[in-house]
Amino acid sequence: MNIKTLKILIIPFLLSVMLGGTYLMPRRGEVQDSSISMDLPTGMNPYGWHGTRRQESEQERAILAPDTEFSKADYVQELPISLDAAETVPVLCRVSIVKSGHDLNNSIHRPERCLPAQGHFNLTGTTVDVPVEGHGTIRMTKLKSQQNIAPDHPQPVILDNMHYYVFIGHRHMTEDHLIRTLMDMKDRVLHGMDQRWCYFQISTTYGDKIRVPEEKAREQTERLISQLLSQLVKWDELNR
C-alpha cells in the first residue's frame, strides 16, 4: 500500500473511531442534586441565633434562569443584656443559598460578578480555612467590599462588608469557580452525571458606622458558617 492510498484511508478510519467512541461514553442519567439542604433554619435556634426568611430580589430573578432556586435568611446573634457591656450592636449575617437549574451557565455566578451589580466596589478576595463543627475545616473564598447605601444623597454613606462563599455539588465542594466548572465538565464527560450546584454565601457588614468591629464580625460570621454547614451539608455524599 502506497502513501497516497494510506492518506485516503486514514481519514475515514479516524472518523469511524471517533463515532464509535461515542458508544463507549457513559449514558446520561438523572440529574443529581446538590449535597446541601435549602432548608435554612428560622426562628430562635439552640445556638442563640434568630433567623428570619428573606425573599430574593426581582433583579436576581431577572438575570438568572427561571428554574434557579433560592433560600435566604437573615441571622442576628441574641446577646445577653448587661449594663457593663460595650456599646456595640448585634452582628447581622445575611445568608443565601442559590441552586442552579438545568442551564448551569445562567443559574449561578461568582459573587464577584453579582456584587458589583448590587452597588459593591473595591472588591478584594482571599482564600480562608473555616472550621465546621464535627467536620474539620473547609476552604472558602472571602471577599471584602464597600457599598454606598445612600446613592441618591450628595453625602455618600460607605459601609464595609465581608462575604464568604463556597460551591457545593453532588459530590464536590470547592471555593473556586474555575475548579467547579472543571469538576462539572469531568463528571459530565467521564461519568455521564449532570448535577445541580449550589453556592452558599454569607455576608456581614462591619465598621465604626454601625459599631461592629471587624474582628467581632469575622468571629460571629465564621461561627454561623460552622453551625449552619454542620447541619445543612450531607457530608457522607461528598468526596473530600
C-alpha positions in Angstrom: 0.0 0.0 0.0 1.5 3.3 -1.1 1.5 6.6 0.9 -1.2 8.2 -1.3 -3.7 5.3 -0.7 -2.9 5.3 3.1 -3.7 9.1 3.3 -7.0 8.4 1.6 -8.0 5.6 4.0 -6.8 7.2 7.3 -9.4 9.9 7.4 -12.4 7.6 7.2 -10.7 5.3 9.7 -10.3 8.1 12.2 -13.9 9.3 11.7 -15.1 5.7 12.4 -13.1 5.5 15.6 -14.4 8.9 16.8 -18.0 8.0 16.1 -17.6 4.5 17.6 -16.2 6.1 20.7 -19.5 7.8 21.5 -21.0 4.4 22.3 -18.3 4.0 25.0 -19.2 7.2 26.7 -21.4 7.0 29.8 -25.1 7.4 29.3 -26.7 10.5 30.7 -28.6 9.6 33.8 -30.8 11.5 36.2 -29.7 14.9 37.3 -28.1 14.6 40.7 -29.0 17.1 43.4 -26.5 19.2 45.4 -25.4 17.8 48.7 -26.7 20.7 50.8 -30.2 21.3 52.1 -32.0 24.5 51.1 -33.9 24.5 54.4 -32.3 27.4 56.3 -33.5 27.3 60.0 -35.6 30.3 61.1 -36.9 31.5 64.5 -34.8 31.0 67.6 -32.3 28.1 67.5 -30.2 26.5 70.3 -27.1 28.3 69.3 -28.6 31.7 70.1 -29.2 32.9 66.5 -32.5 34.3 65.4 -33.2 33.7 61.7 -35.8 35.5 59.5 -36.7 34.4 56.0 -35.8 36.9 53.2 -37.1 36.9 49.7 -34.8 37.1 46.7 -34.9 40.3 44.7 -36.5 40.9 41.4 -33.1 41.7 39.9 -31.8 38.3 40.9 -34.8 36.6 39.4 -34.4 38.6 36.2 -30.8 37.7 35.5 -30.9 34.0 36.4 -32.6 31.0 34.8 -36.3 30.5 35.7 -35.6 27.2 37.4 -33.0 28.6 39.7 -33.9 28.1 43.4 -33.2 30.5 46.3 -33.1 30.2 50.0 -32.3 33.3 52.0 -32.4 34.3 55.7 -31.0 37.0 58.0 -29.5 36.0 61.3 -28.9 38.1 64.4 -27.0 36.7 67.4 -29.0 37.3 70.5 -26.7 38.8 73.2 -27.3 38.9 77.0 -28.3 42.3 78.3 -25.6 43.8 80.5 -25.1 47.4 81.7 -21.4 46.7 81.7 -21.3 45.6 78.0 -19.5 47.7 75.4 -21.7 49.9 73.3 -21.9 47.6 70.3 -24.8 46.2 68.3 -25.5 42.5 67.4 -23.9 41.2 64.2 -26.3 40.8 61.3 -25.4 37.9 58.9 -27.2 37.6 55.6 -27.2 34.0 54.2 -28.0 33.0 50.7 -28.2 29.5 49.1 -28.7 29.6 45.3 -29.2 26.3 43.5 -28.6 26.0 39.7 -31.3 25.0 37.3 -30.6 22.8 34.2 -29.0 25.8 32.5 -25.9 25.9 34.7 -24.4 28.9 32.9 -27.4 31.1 33.7 -28.2 29.8 37.1 -25.3 30.6 39.4 -22.5 33.1 39.1 -19.5 34.0 41.2 -20.3 36.7 43.8 -17.5 38.7 42.3 -19.8 39.1 39.3 -23.1 39.7 41.2 -21.9 42.0 43.9 -20.9 45.0 41.7 -24.4 44.9 40.3 -25.7 45.4 43.8 -23.5 48.5 44.3 -20.4 46.9 45.9 -17.0 48.2 44.9 -13.3 47.8 45.9 -13.7 44.0 45.9 -10.6 42.1 47.2 -10.5 38.4 47.7 -8.6 35.7 49.5 -8.9 32.0 50.4 -9.5 31.1 54.0 -10.0 27.9 56.0 -13.1 27.9 58.2 -13.8 25.2 60.9 -17.1 23.3 60.7 -18.3 21.6 63.8 -17.6 17.9 63.6 -16.2 18.0 60.1 -12.7 19.6 60.3 -12.2 22.7 58.1 -13.4 23.7 54.7 -11.8 26.2 52.3 -13.9 29.2 51.3 -13.4 32.4 49.3 -13.6 35.5 51.4 -14.3 38.9 49.8 -14.2 42.3 51.2 -16.1 45.1 49.6 -17.5 48.6 50.2 -21.1 49.8 49.4 -22.7 53.2 49.3 -26.1 52.7 50.9 -27.2 56.3 50.1 -26.5 56.6 46.4 -29.1 59.3 45.9 -27.7 61.5 48.6 -25.0 64.1 48.0 -23.1 62.8 51.0 -22.2 59.1 50.5 -22.6 56.6 53.3 -20.0 53.9 52.8 -20.2 50.6 54.7 -17.6 47.8 54.8 -18.7 44.2 54.1 -17.2 40.7 54.2 -18.6 37.9 52.2 -17.7 34.1 52.4 -18.8 31.6 49.8 -18.3 28.0 48.7 -19.8 25.9 45.8 -21.4 22.6 46.7 -22.3 20.0 44.0 -23.5 16.4 44.4 -20.0 15.0 45.3 -17.8 18.0 45.4 -17.2 21.2 47.5 -14.9 23.9 46.3 -14.3 27.6 46.8 -13.1 28.2 43.3 -15.4 28.9 40.3 -13.0 27.6 37.7 -12.4 24.4 39.7 -16.2 24.0 40.0 -16.5 24.3 36.2 -13.8 21.7 35.6 -15.3 19.3 38.1 -18.7 19.6 36.4 -17.2 19.0 32.9 -15.3 16.0 34.2 -18.4 14.4 35.8 -20.4 15.0 32.6 -17.9 13.5 30.2 -16.4 10.7 32.3 -19.4 9.7 34.4 -22.4 10.9 32.4 -23.6 12.8 35.5 -25.4 16.1 35.4 -25.6 17.7 38.8 -27.1 20.8 40.3 -24.7 23.1 42.1 -25.4 25.4 45.0 -23.4 28.3 46.2 -23.6 29.1 49.9 -22.8 32.7 50.7 -22.9 34.7 53.9 -22.4 38.5 54.1 -21.8 40.7 57.1 -21.5 44.5 57.4 -19.0 45.9 59.9 -17.2 49.1 60.8 -17.3 52.2 63.0 -20.5 53.5 61.4 -22.5 50.6 62.8 -20.4 49.9 65.9 -19.4 46.4 64.8 -15.6 45.8 64.9 -14.2 43.8 62.0 -12.8 41.1 64.2 -16.1 40.6 66.0 -17.9 40.4 62.7 -15.4 37.8 61.4 -15.7 35.6 64.5 -19.5 35.7 64.5 -19.7 35.1 60.7 -17.4 32.1 60.9 -19.3 30.8 63.9 -22.6 30.9 62.0 -20.9 29.2 59.0 -19.7 26.4 61.2 -23.1 25.8 62.8 -25.2 26.1 59.6 -23.0 23.9 57.4 -22.6 21.2 60.0 -26.4 20.8 59.8 -27.2 21.5 56.2 -24.5 19.7 54.2 -24.9 16.0 53.5 -21.3 15.2 54.4 -21.5 11.5 53.7 -22.1 12.2 50.0 -19.1 14.4 49.5 -15.6 13.3 48.2 -13.4 15.4 50.4 
